[in-house]
Amino acid sequence: MTYTATITSKGQITIPRVARMALKSTTVEIEVRGEEVILRPVQSVAGALSAYAGGKESLTEIRGKVWQEVADEKAGRTA
């Protein structure tokens, strides 16, 4: 099936319910192939912070490291 959606001035679209139900996920991977855009469901993003985990650190410690890295990047500092 083909559906039409409007892109807002903020670059947002509403994905039709039928398409959302088919994805079975609230997180999607977006691939751009020329003039085509492909959405694929992402079932788990659990590994997204794995690069920051150095063993048995708590989520709070990992989150702190991520926030510090973002702050350093915004301030122009590199690790």
C-alpha positions in Angstrom: 0.0 0.0 0.0 1.1 3.6 -0.6 0.2 6.5 1.7 0.8 10.2 1.4 2.2 12.3 4.3 3.0 16.0 4.5 6.4 17.1 5.8 6.0 20.0 8.2 8.2 23.1 8.4 10.1 21.3 11.2 10.8 18.3 9.0 8.3 16.0 10.8 5.7 13.6 9.3 3.0 11.5 10.8 3.4 7.9 10.0 0.0 6.4 9.2 -1.3 3.9 11.8 -1.2 1.0 9.4 2.5 1.6 8.8 3.2 2.1 12.6 1.5 -1.2 13.3 3.5 -3.0 10.6 6.8 -1.7 12.1 5.9 -3.1 15.6 8.4 -0.7 17.1 8.6 2.9 18.3 12.2 3.2 17.2 13.2 3.0 13.5 16.3 2.9 11.4 16.2 5.3 8.4 18.1 4.5 5.2 18.3 6.9 2.3 18.7 5.3 -1.2 18.8 8.0 -3.8 15.2 9.4 -3.8 13.9 6.6 -1.6 13.7 6.6 2.2 13.4 3.2 3.9 12.2 2.7 7.5 13.1 -0.4 9.4 12.0 -1.3 12.9 14.7 -1.4 15.6 13.6 -3.9 18.3 16.3 -3.2 20.8 18.6 -0.2 21.4 20.2 -1.9 24.4 23.7 -1.8 22.9 23.6 1.9 22.1 25.6 2.8 25.3 27.8 -0.3 25.3 30.9 1.7 24.2 30.7 3.7 27.5 30.4 0.6 29.7 33.7 -0.4 31.2 32.6 -3.3 33.2 30.0 -3.2 35.9 29.2 0.5 35.9 25.7 1.6 36.8 23.5 3.2 34.3 23.9 6.4 36.2 27.7 6.3 35.8 27.4 5.5 32.1 24.8 8.3 31.6 27.2 10.7 33.4 30.0 9.8 31.0 27.8 10.3 28.0 26.6 13.7 29.2 30.2 14.8 29.9 31.3 13.7 26.5 28.5 15.7 24.9 29.3 18.7 27.0 33.0 18.5 26.0 32.1 18.1 22.4 29.8 21.2 22.5 32.6 23.2 24.3 35.1 22.2 21.6 37.1 19.9 23.9 38.2 16.5 22.7 39.0 13.5 24.9 
